[in-house]
Amino acid sequence: MITELEASEFHKIKHLTNACRNMEVKAVASGMNPGRVYVDDTLNPQAALVWVQGQSGYQLIGDFQNEVFRSELREYMETQIYPTLASLQISDVEIGVEDSRWEAVLEHMAGPSELNDDTQHVYLLNPTDERIERTEKIKSAKRSSSSRMLIQPVEGTQVIIIDEVLLKDDRLNNLSFVTYKIKHFWTNVDAFLKHGVGYVVTREEEIVCICISAFVDGNTHAIDIETLEGHRKRNYAALAAQAYMNECNDRGIRPYWDCSPDNIGSIRLAQGAGLSLDFNYQVYWYSISECMR
C-alpha cells in the first residue's frame, strides 16, 4: 500500500537515492531541502515518489517494475495528491525519471491525459578539471587566479554575497525578491545561510540578478540563477555565476547545473563557467484536469 513517510523516516529511502544521479532527491531525503516522500512499503521501500518542493514536481526512483506503484499510484494520485496540487494552484503534474522504463507507470498515472516528455541536461565540472580536488586541500590553499572566472562589473553594478548583512540592507528596493527565492527552495532563510551559497547583482539600489544554492547534498550544490525582467541580456547572469563559481572553488563545492536543452542562455552560462554536459534525464508531465474527467 502506498504510504507517505514522515520527515523523520526519509532516511528509509537512502538506499534508493544512493543509486540516483539526480541530487535533488538526495537533498530531500537527507532533510536538507523540503519535500514529501511516498513509498510502496514503509518498512522496506523498493520504490518512491518524491515531491521536490523547489522544483514544484516529483521524481520517481527505485524499482520501475514495482507492482504496488503499477497498480495503486493512479488512484493514490487522484485521491491524495491532486487535491494538494490544486490548493497550490498547480495544474500539471511534472515527474522526472532517470530510467525511461518508468514510462509504463507514468502512462497509467496519467490515465486519459496526454503524457508529454522532454529531456533535461545536467552540467558538472569535468572530472579532469584542476578545480576538482579534495575539500580539505581546497580549504587549506586558495585557488590560483588562472582557475577563476574573471568578468568585470560595469560602472554602477555590484556583486554582493547573500548574508545576514545583505538581508537587512533596507537600501535595496526589492530585497523581498531574495527571501522569496530562498524560501522557494529552503525551509527557511537560516537553513540557507548555514548550508547554501548565494550572490546578487545590484544596479544602483535594485537587485537585478540572483544565483543561489537551490539544493545541497554533501558538497554538491544545485544552482538556481535568475535575472529579473527588464534587466536581461546585460551580462548580469554571467557576473552572478562568476561570483558563485569562484566561491565554489574556494569552498570545495561541486556545482550542479540543471537546465532544459532549449535554454541556450543557461547552457552558455554553464559552459562559460567551466561545466560540461554530464548526463540527461527525462521529465514527463500531464494535465490534472484532463486526468480527472
N, C-alpha and C positions, 0 to 999 in steps of 0.2 A: 504494500500500500504506500502511495506517495505521501510523504510527510515533510512538513517544514521543520528544519532544525532551529533550535535556539542558538543565539550567537555564541554561547559558551560551548556549543557542540560542533562548531565549524571545523574543529581540528579533525573530526571523523572523516573528512574528505581529503585530508592531506595526501593520502596515497594516490588519490585521483589527480589532484593538482600537480603532484610531482612530475607526472608524465606530460603536463601541458607546457607548450612554449608560450602561449598567451599568459602574460604575467598578471593581467587584471584579476583573473580568478584566484590566483595565488594571494594577491593583495587583500581580496575579500575574505578568503578562507583563513588567513592569518589574523584577521580582525583589524588590519591596518586601515582599510578603506571600507565604507559602509556598503552593505548589500544583504541579500537573503539567499538561503540555500534550501533546495527541495531535493529529497533523496528517495530512492526506492525502498531503502531499508535503514532504519535508524541505528541498528546495531552493526551492520556490515554493509554499508552502501557500496554499490557497484556502478551506480550512475547518478549523476546530479545535474539539476538545472540551477544555475547560479544567476541571480539578479545582481548585475553590476550597476549600482546606483549612478556612478559618474558617467556611465555610457547610456543610461536610460534603456538598457537592453539586457539580454540574457546570454549565457553561454552554456552549451551542453557539453558535458565531459563524462568520461568513463566508457562503459560498455554500450556501444550503439545497438547491440542485439538484446539489450535488457528487456525482458518480457513485461515487467511492470510498467516501464515507460511506454513501451509499444502499445499496451492495451489501455492504460489509465490516464496518460498525460493529457489527451484531448479533453476529457471530461473534467479533469482537475483544473485545467486552464479556464474552462468555461465557468465553473462554479466558484473557484477560489482566487484566481489571478486576474481575470478580465475586469471584475468589479474594481479591484485595486487600481489597475491601469486607467480605467475610466475616471476614477477620482483624481488621478494625476493629469487628466486631460491628454492621455497618450492614446492615439487612435490605431497605431500599428504595433504589432509585436515584432521585435527585432532580435534575432538569435544568431550568435556566432558559433561556428564549429571548426575544429582543426581537421576533423575527419569527415569527408563528404558522404561517408556511408551512413551518417545520421539522417540523410535526406528522407528515407522512408518514414522515420519517426516524425520528421517535420511535416511531411505531406499529410500524415494522419492528424497531426495537431491542427493544421490549417483548415482541414475539412473542405468546405466548399470555396474557401478563399483562394485566390490565386497566390501561389508561392513564388516569390521573386528572390533572386540571389545576385550577389556581386562579390568581387574579390577585394580584400584588404591587404595592404602591404605593411610589413614591419621592417624598419631600418634599424640596424645596430652598428656599433663600431666594428670594423673588420678585425677578426681575431689576431691578425698580424700587426695591427696598428700599434705603434710605440706607446700610445696612451693607455693601453690596457696592461696594467701591472697589478701586483698585489696591493691591496688597500694600505697595508702597513707601510710599504715602501713609498707610496704616494704621499702619505701623511708626513713622512719624515723628510721628504725632499720635494720642493715645488717643481713644476714642470718648466722646461725652458720655453722662452717666448716663441720659438720656432714651432711648437706644437699647439699654439693657441690661436684662436680666430682673432683677427685684427681688423676691425671696421671702426672708423672714427665717426662719432656722432656729429651731426651738423650743428651749427650755432643755435642755441635756444633749446636744444634737446639734451636730456639727461637720462642715464640708465641707472636705476636705483634698485638695490636689493630689497626684497619684501621682508621686513622685520617689524618688531613692535613699534619702532620709531616711525616708520612709514605709515603704519596703520593708524597712527594717532596724528598724522600731519593734516590738520584741517585746512591747510592752504590749497590742497588739491581738490578741485571741483567735483570730481567723480570717484572719490575714494571707495564708495559703496560697490563699485564695479569689481574691485579687488576682492572684497569679502564675499561678494556674490559668487565669483568664480571659485574661490577656495571652498566655500560651503557646498558647491555643486559636487565636489569630489571627496570632501573630507567630512568627518563627523562634526568637527568644529575647527576654528582658527588655530587654537592652541596645538591641536594634533598636527596640523600642517607646519606650524613654526618649529615644532620639535623634530619632525621627521622629513619634511619636504624642503625644497629649494625653489626660489622664485625671484623674478626680476620684472620690473615695469619700465617702460619707456615713457617719459613725460615730455610734453611740448608746452612750454610756458607753465601754466598751472593745471594742466589737464593730462590725465593718463591716456595714452593713445595705443598702448600695446602691453600685453602681459604674457609671460612664459613661466609656467609653474610645473612642479611635480604633481601630476594628476593621480598617479598610483605609485606605491612603493612596495617592493618585495626585496628584502635584503638590501644589497647595494645597487639594485636595478630600479631606475625611476622612469616611469612613462611620462612623456612630455605632452602638455597641452599649451598651445600658443594661439593667441587671438589678437588681431588688430581691429580696433573699432571702426565702424562705418565712417567714411569721410576722411580717414587717415591712411587708407591702404595704398599700396604701390609707392611708398615713400621710404622704403628700406627699414622701417621701424621693426618689423619682424626679424630681420637679419641682426639688428642690434640686440634685441632681446635674446635671440638664440645664441649669439656670440657670448653674452654675459653668462647665460645659463651653462653653455658647454664649457666655458673656462672654469666655472665653479665645479662642474663635474670632474674636470681634470684634477683640480686641486684636492677634491674630497675623495677621489677614487670611486665616483659614481658611474655606473654603466647606463648611459642614456638609451631609451627605448622609444622609437618614433613610429607611431601607428597612423596610417593615412590611406585614403582611397586612391586608386590609380588615376582618377581623373582630376585630382587636386595637384595640378602641376606646380603651383607655387609652393605647396608644402613639400613636395618631393625635391624641388630645387634647394629649399632651405635645409632639408635633411642631408642632401649630398654636399652642400656647401659647408655643413658642419662636420664633414668627415665621416658620415654614416653611409652604409651601403645596404642594399636590399638583402635581408637575411631569410625571410620566409613569408609565405602568403597564407591566408585562411579565408574561409567563406563566411559571408553574412547573408542570412535569409530573413525575409520579412513578409508579413501578410496583414491584411486589414481585419481588425476585430469585428467591425460592423458586419462585414460580409460573412464572417465566420459564425455570427450569432443569428443569422437569418433563419 
